[in-house]
Amino acid sequence: MRTKLGLLACAVAAATAVTACSSAASSGTSPSAGDGLSAPAAGALDGKGETDITFWHAMTGTNGETLKKLTDQFNAANQGKIKVTLAFKNNYDDTLSAYKNALKGGELPDLLQVYDIGTQFMIDSKATVPAQSFIDVDKYDVSDIQPNIAGYYSIGGKLYSMPFNTSMPLLYINKDAFTKAGLDPNKPPTTLDEIKADAQKLTVKDASGNTTQYGFGASLYGWFLEQWTAVAGAQYCNPDNGRNGRATEANFASDNNVKLLNWWKDMVGSGLALKLDSDTKNGDSAFVAGKDAITLESTGSLGDFTKAGFQVGTGFYPKINASDAAGPIIGGASLWIVGKGKDDAHKRAAWEFVKFLETKDSQATWHTSTGYFPVSKGALDTAVDKQWVANKPQFQTAITQLQSTKVTTATQGCLFGVMPQVRKAAESAMQAAVLQGKDAKQALTDAAASLTQPIKDYNDSVK
Amino acid sequence: MSRDDLSTERDVSAMSTVSNTTFTERPPDGPVTLTDSGSVSPSVISRWNPRELLLTMLFLAPAVAGLGAFVIFPLFQAVYLATMGSDILGNPTRFVGLQHFAELLTPDFGAVLLRTAGFTLIVVVAGVVLPMALAVPLSQRLPGMRVFRTLFTLPFAYSASAASVVWLLMLNPAMSPVNWLLQLAGVSAPGWTTDSGWALVTVAGVTVWMVSGFNLLVLAAGLAGLDEQVLEAARIDGATGVRNFTSIVLPMISPSLFFVIVTTTLTALQSLGQPQVMTDGGPNGATSTLVYSIFNQAFHNNNSNYGLASAQGLVLLIVGVLLAAVQFGVIERRVHYR
C-alpha cells in the first residue's frame, strides 16, 4: 500500500513538473531537461492573455517611488499582456530570507532583487534562470551594459542576473574646509599618506582643546575593506576571487590591509580621525555636520551630501600605496528571474520587464531620480542624464572612475556563498584593530581563520 | 513561608474537610471503601466516568493545544535541530550528534555568556533601583506628581527598535545632545558605541531606560497600597528615614519588588533589538549577547545555521530555568505576602 502511494505521489509530482522526485524518477537524464531553469522562446507569451508577475524588491523612499513609476509605465505599455505587481520586502536580508522560506515550501516570486553579496548563494539555490540563457535565446545585445557592472554578476563569462541599482565607493571632501585650511579644494587626496597630510591641516581644535573638526572620518564598514583590496589589485578570496571555481579561503589578512588598519588606528589615536563605528548613518551625519572633512561613502550618498551647508567635492576611492593601479568594485543589487515552478509565460514576462528596466531611458530616469549609477552606457548620453550630471559635477568622478577601472578578477570582487558573513567578519576585524586597539595583523588573521569552517561547510553542502 | 506553601496547605486542609464530609454523607459501600487513607478527593471516584473524562479532555484541549503548539513542539524541534546539520536553505539534512554543543565549548561562547550575565546584572540592578528611587518621592502626595508619574512611565510604550533608534540619535557622535550637555559640564564624552567598554553599558542603559517605566508603575502601585496603620505604628515607634524604608516599606512592597526583579531579568535575557539596532553586536562582538548570538547564527547575514542557533537556544532555556529556580527558591523566601 505504501509503495503504491509513493509511486502515485511520484507520478503526480512528475506530472506537475515538481522536482521533488526527480532524482528517483529521472536519474540519468540531463539536468536541464524539464528543470525549468532555461529561458523559454520569445513566443511564450503569445495567446496567454495577461500574465501577472510578482517582483520582490527592497527599495524604500525615493528609490521605491521611482521603481513604482517605472513599473506603472511598463504595465501601461503592456496592458492585457503583462502586469507586474511590486512586493516590498523591507531590506535585502529580509528579501533573501523570504526567498529561502519560499524555496522550502511557499509562493516564490517571479522576479527578485538580491544584493551583490548574495550572488553566489542565488546561483547555488538552483531555482533561477540565468540571464545569459535569455540573452542567448533573444540574441540580446549586452554591449550597452557597463562591462564593470556586468563583470560583478558574471562567472565564467556567463551573466547570471541583470544588474539593476548600482553604486560605487568615492572619496568625499568638504571643499569649504579645504579652502579654509589652505588646501586646494580641487585636489582631493588620493593615498593614505595624502589623506594624513591633509588631515593634519584640516583638524581644528577650540580654545579648550576639544576637536571641532577632524581631518578624516569614515565608518568601519566591511565593504570598504573589499574596496581597498580591489584598488590594490589584490584578490579578496582565493583562488581568483571565486571567479574560476569556488573560493575556499578568505584572503583579506594581507600586508596591505594590515598597513591600512595600522594607518587608521594611528589616525584615530593621534586625533586626526573621528572614531566611528560601522553604522554608515553615523558616518554620513558626521560628515554632513562638518565634524570631519574627508570621508568615504558610496555614490548613493551624494544626494544627501550635496544638501549639506558646504561645497562637496569628490575624488577617486583612495589607494593604500601610491603604486596601486586597479579600481574599486561596484556594489548594489541585481535582478534574478525565478524558474522553479514557473511556466514559460511567467519567465518570459519577468524577462520582458527586466529588459525594460535595463533600457537607456529607464536607466536615465533611475539614475537621475535615485543617484544610482546607470547600468546602461547609453543612459549617460541622454539629455535628461547629461543635464543632471551638469548639475552634479561631483558625479563625473564616479563615471571616470568606473571607465578607468579595468575588469579583472580583483575588480570583479570576491564571490562566496557565505559572503555576507565574510563581510561581517572583516568588519569585526576592522573594529578590533581601530576601536579596541588589537594588533591589526592578528585581528585580520583571526577573522579570516574564523571563516574557514563556515566556508567549508557551505562548499561541502552544495557539492 | 511563601504564599505558595501557605495556599497549598490551605487547599489540602480544605480538601480533607470536603472528603471527610463526603465520607459521612455517603454510604460506606462502593469504590470509596477501597481507599481508606481519608484524604482522597471526590473527583477520584468519578475519574473513569466516560462523561467526566470527555468533559475533562474537552476543557483541557484548548490549553494543551496552545501549550503543545507554542511550547512543547518548539522545544522538541529545538532539540532535534540542535543535533542536525543544515543545507544552505537551513533544511536539516544530516545528523551531527552533539557537534553543535561541542562548538559551544569555545572561549568565544564563554565570552558571550559572561557578557549576557554582565548585561543582565546591569539591567536588573539599575532597572530596579532607579525606578525605586523615583517611585519613593513620587508617592508623596504633592501637587503635580501625577504628571511626573505619567512622564516617567512613558518609555514603557516604546518598542525596542524605536527606543534604540532614538538613543542612537541622542548619542550620535556628530550632534549628540547628551555629549553637548556633558561638554557644558566640562566632561568629554566617551565613545558610546565605539568604545568596547562603553558599548555594553550604553546598550544596557537603553534597556534600563525602557524597563524603568513599567517598573516604576508597578513599584508606585505597591507604594500606594501601603497600609497607613502600619506606617503610623512605625512612626509612633520612632522609625524614620532610612530605617523606616528598609524595615517597614521595603518588606511591605516586597511582592511588587520581586515581580519587578523577575520580569526585568527575563526582559534583559531576551533583549535583541537594542544590540541589533544600536551596535549590531559590535564593536568586534563586544555587545553580542546570547539572544543576539542566536539571531546572528539563525537569521543574520544570510546565515541559516539553525543547528548551532538551536543549541544556543537550549543553553538560554537552561539559563532561564536556573535563574527562575534561584529567584523562586532563594529570593522569594524573603518576600513578605500579606
Interface residues (C-beta under 8 A of the other chain):
Chain A: D93 L96 S97 K100 L103 K104 I117 G118 F121 D124 S125 N210 L220 L274 K275 L276 D277 S278 D279 K281 N282 S285 A286 V288 A289 K291 G417 V418 P420 Q421 R423 K424 E427 S428 A429 Q431 A432 L435 Q436 K438 A443 P454 D457 Y458 S461 V462
Chain B: G85 S86 D87 I88 L89 G90 N91 T93 L168 N172 P173 A174 M175 Q183 S188 G191 T193 T194 D195 S196 T279 D280 G282 P283 N284 G285 A286 F299 H300 N301 N302 N303 S304 N305
